[in-house]
Amino acid sequence: MRYTSQVSLDDYGVSLQNGFLPDFPPLKMIDNSYYWPWEHIVRDLPVHIQAGTIRQAVEELPVLSTSELQGEPEWRRGYLLLAYLSNAYIWGGEKPQDVLPPAISAPFLEISCHLELPPCATYAALNLWNFSISNPDADLTDPEVLSVTASFTGTKDEEWFLMISVAMEAKGAQLIRLMLDTIHAASIDDAQQTSDLLLSLTEMLKELRNLLERMYEKNQPSVFYHQLRPLLAGSKNMASAGLPNGVFYDIGEGQGRWHQYSGGSNGQSPLIQSIDIFLGVEHSATGRMRSDDATQPKAKNGYMQEMRNYMPGPHRRFLEMLARVSNIRAYALSHKPDSPVRDAYNTAVMSLGVFRDSHIQIVTRYIILAAKSKRPSNGPTQINLATLTTSKMRDSIEKVTGGIHGTGGTDLIPFLKQTRDATKATASYKY
């Protein structure tokens, strides 16, 4: 563990205890009563969305200054509150709203600038900064002890969906340690230690997959698809849903700008991207498989790269640092195909590929198949505007998959399969 001590993880908002999660649980509420107008609407958000009063409630908000925010936890809480309010305002009606009022836009733009994030509902707002624990000694890798501090629907399904990701991020702390230690072992040409650490990392990836597959326990596909997913959508590539120009962020007196942002997506998880970087997985923008020929140009996947812009600035810089120092694929390929190092590397890569297999299976169940299901009788009746699957329904699954996009704006299943295939193609068995 010599390498980890040489990296100042504090500079990147990362720890070996909680990974990319904060060192301490996020605030459940801003104590300063000045910000209670935000807090009170978010507290009652499921009721407002269900009753169709969310836009009226937001339009009655005063324009609050950000000058009263004290410390990063309050800035993060403010960001979370405005992220939830903005998406609820945009998507919480029969038609999407393409203008955000100054009460949201003005403070949201300022807070986002401070946190180096876009003013929209990112993975950081929905997951990293949106959890509480049942007791101070709770194990963050156990979703049973986690709960949300903000919710669109107020359902256990939504909470479980989000807290599975939080538990995975907590589990990722051990992966970060393993990755940094493996980089160090390779840098000093300790083949035995490198292969041992890669095998340990493989086991951790299996545990991560096991956590992901717990999604089925308390998250009903019909609730997720019909009640929650429409509210997670972004404003980019949403012309067919009624946002041809994105959303206008009105800052008052006729001033403002149009913005287009992707919706919250696990593609914005710094943990998953860090594993890709560590293993040398490159997602081609053209969809072609990677080549082992280092002389060939390498086209980065534009979407995956873009998703880094939706991460907190320190986390982005961690990924940039990791890309500079990661040496594992080159080190593995410098060994013979049947060597312990190469075998351990290939096993780790394939384990990440299997993780993505599981993700595709979950997406198929929660989105592709759920698109054909009926809305829950006790849920909101708004059409899933963001995906427009109601008008795209056909008799075959193949036709359904062709019309469904991710909240990030991608062609969902083809993109996930390409990502999975690129991962598995990173393994090398050649001399």
Secondary structure, DSSP 8 states (H G I E B T S, - for coil): -TTGGGS-GGGGT-BTTTBTS-SS---SS-SSGGGHHHHHHHHTHHHHHHHT-HHHHHHT-----STT--HHHHHHHHHHHHHHHHHHHHHSSSS---EE-HHHHHHHHHHHHHHT--SS--HIIIIITS-EESSTT--TT-GGGEE-S--SS--HHHHHHHHHHHHHHHHHHHHHHHHHHHHHHHHTT-HHHHHHHHHHHHHHHHHHHHHHTTHHHH--HHHIIIIIGGGG--SSSBGGGTBTT-EEEEEETTEEEEE------GGG-HHHHHHHHHHT---BTT-----S-TTS---B-HHHHHHGGGS-HHHHHHHHHHHHH--HHHHHHTS-TTSHHHHHHHHHHHHHHHHHHHHHHHHIIIIITGGGS---TTS-----TTT-HHHH--SSHHHHHTT-B-TTSSBHHHHHHHHHHHHHHT-----
